[in-house]
Structures are given as C-alpha cells and as structure tokens.
Amino acid sequence: MLDGRGKRIAGARLRDPTSLIAVANANLGGVDAFRIYRSLNRAQRNTFLACFLGWTLDSLDFFLLTFVVRDVAAEFSVSVVRVTFAITLTLLMRPLGALIFGMLGDRFGRRIPLMVDIIFYSLMELLTAFSPNYTVFLIFRALYGIGMGGEWGLGASLAMESLPAPARGLASGILQQGYSFGFLLAAVVYWTVFPHFGWRALFLVGALPALLVIYIRARVPESEVWKRERAKSQERSLGAGRMIAQNWRLLVYGVLLMTAFNYMSHGTQDLYPTFLQKQRGLSVGRTSAVAIIYNLGAICGGTLLGFYSQRWGRRRTIMIAAGLGVLLIPAWIFSPTLPLLIAGGFFMQFMVQGAWGVVPVHLNELSPAGWRGTFPGVVYQLGNFFSANAALLQAKLAEHFVRPNGQPDYALTMACVMVAVFLILIVLAAIGREARGIEF
C-alpha cells in the first residue's frame, strides 16, 4: 500500500495505536481491514472472538423461539399472541440483566461476570426445554432475559477496550453481527432439528453456549482499560445512582436512540417468519432458507457500514442506512414474487443491521469512562425494554388490519410501523453527539 507521497508502507505487523493511525491516514482516511487484523496481537484476537461468540450464541438462544411461536402455542393450548408475550417478557427483563452484570463488570472486571452470565443464560435455555406448562415457560424466558441483557454490555465493553481506536469501526460492525449470525444459526437449527425432534429439542441445543466459558477462562485476559480506571477510583462501589445523576441527559438520549434501534430490529425480524408462513404460505424449509439469505445481507451490511463508519462518522452512517431502509420497504414486504421478496429481505436487513453495526462502538465512545461496563448495556437494554412490545404490537395490529379473506395483514402492519421507526431514528441520530475515535 502507498501513502500520500507514493512511499510504500512496511507490511510488518503494527502492534500499537500510533501505527494503526498512520495506516488509517495513509488509506485515504479509511481503515484497511486486513491490516487491522494483522495489527492485533493474540490476546486481542482471542478477546474479540470470545465477545463475538458470546453475543452470537445469546442471539441464537433468543431467536429460536421466534421460529416456533405457532408450535409452542399449540403445545400449551394458548394463542399466538400469548406466546409472543414470552418474547416481550424476555426483552422486558434485559435491562435488569444489563444493570446487574454491568455493575459487576465495573466493579470486578469484565471477564468473570461475562463467564457467569453465559453460564446463567445457557442454563435458563436448557430449562426452557423442560417447561411443563405455559406459566413455567414464561418464568424461564423471563430469567433468560436477565442473562441475555447482561451479555451484550460486558462483551461490547471488553471488546472495544481491548482494541485500538482505528480498529473499532470494523470490530463494532462484526461484533454486532453476532446478532445476525445467531439468527442465521437459529434458522439452521430450526431447519435441521425441528422437523425431527420438535420445538423442545431446539432449546436443548441452545444450552451449548456454556462451553464458551472454557475458552474465555483459558484465553481471554482482563481489560487493561478497566484495570486503569478501577485503580483511579477511591470508592469500593461506583453506584448506579451516581452514574444517573452525573449523566442523566446522556442516558435519556441514549435510551431514546436505542428504543428506535430496537424497534427497527425487532420490527423487521420477530414476526417476519410468521408473515412468511401465514401470509405468504411458505413451508418450514422455505422460511428457513429465506431467513438464511436475508441474514447474510444483515451480516454484510453490519460489517461494511461498521467499517465505513470509521470514515463517515457514526451518526452519518446510521442516517444513511435508515434512509435507504425506508425506500426498501415495498420490496421487503409487498413484492409479488418470492425472488423479489428474498431480494427485498436481503437488502432491508443489510440496512437495518448496517445501522446496528455502529452501535457497539458508538455507545462505548459516548460512555463516561468509569461506567463503560454499565452505561452501554443499560442504555441498550432500556431501549429493548421500551420496544419490547414490538412483536406483540404488530401481532395485535395485524388482527385489526385484516386482508379480504379475514386473515391478519402482517405486511401492511409491519410496513406502517417501520416507516415511522426509520424516520424517528434519522432524527435522533441527527441531533446526537459524535465521539468517533475518542481514546479510552
């Protein structure tokens, strides 16, 4: 690679942030993905991989239920709407998990609380498979929500703190796509396991993330940034009340932003398999295939837009993705043929998760230094809390906006909701603060 004066930059590994900045500047202000990877040492790569897998497997566990809503409803003799409440309840409990494990992460380090969290949510997933009735099923999904809420904040802070600033955009995009990889894995598990063993077997598979703890214990070091910040603190506990009092404006803004983000994500994904099955008449195999394809779009979008947010800025990248998402709604939900519907789904998730690819780095850069284990996770999960009724809201609205045959109109409902969500997200991103590249 040549710099601005035509001189060749050495291909040796770059181990420090200063060298990475030089590479970023030489690459016309962008970030070369291959050089970023080569610049990371073994501990940084192991840390990032562990955080990525933690979020991927957490997402897998969450999305398994979205594929079997009808089947769980039939098993427990309840309506589809009541089963979607289990999804809502999981989302409602996530802020509690973010607060509990985030505070533990700020006090005791990122690594040990992350391992405890992964074991906890894996156990709750396992117990879900043995639910004897709907009430017990709801209890386990609520407890699972606590574990799910704790993982993202700890994993994102550990990953972002372990990497040099110029690497954060690309790393953020890849890290957040653990969510889409999890959806993709859930689709594959549904496709291969469900037809032979039923819905309970899916949750047995969902207990496997506990094995990740072995890798973290052996290969992942504690965050050096946390060690420095903790050494500066003279208090035994940082205190959630103090965080809120000192940063309430930032907290309010972050919660509003993440509410819009979560409505965007859940509004385009949670009921989409139900739409494909009940309104478009797709089989289990075709529904899984479509889900795999549009999640490939999500993975590509999150990675690429996270990468380019290092050049464009975090807020501008979000606004571009949301604006293009509005334009894609007709292809995503109203396409008359299956190939067009698949293409629309691919590019819709490219934009949705493209915007999401910016979130881990953006929230960690906005976060107050001493609260990085707590602030991003709590803000993210409070956004989940206030958007937790997305699937339930769409399911209820679809029962009012019926098609000529009297069946729920999922397409019209999802389209109307998503136009409003995209526009709100654009406004919130526009009025926010940019903190790209701030040093931890």
Beta strands, then each sheet from edge to edge (+ up, - down):
end
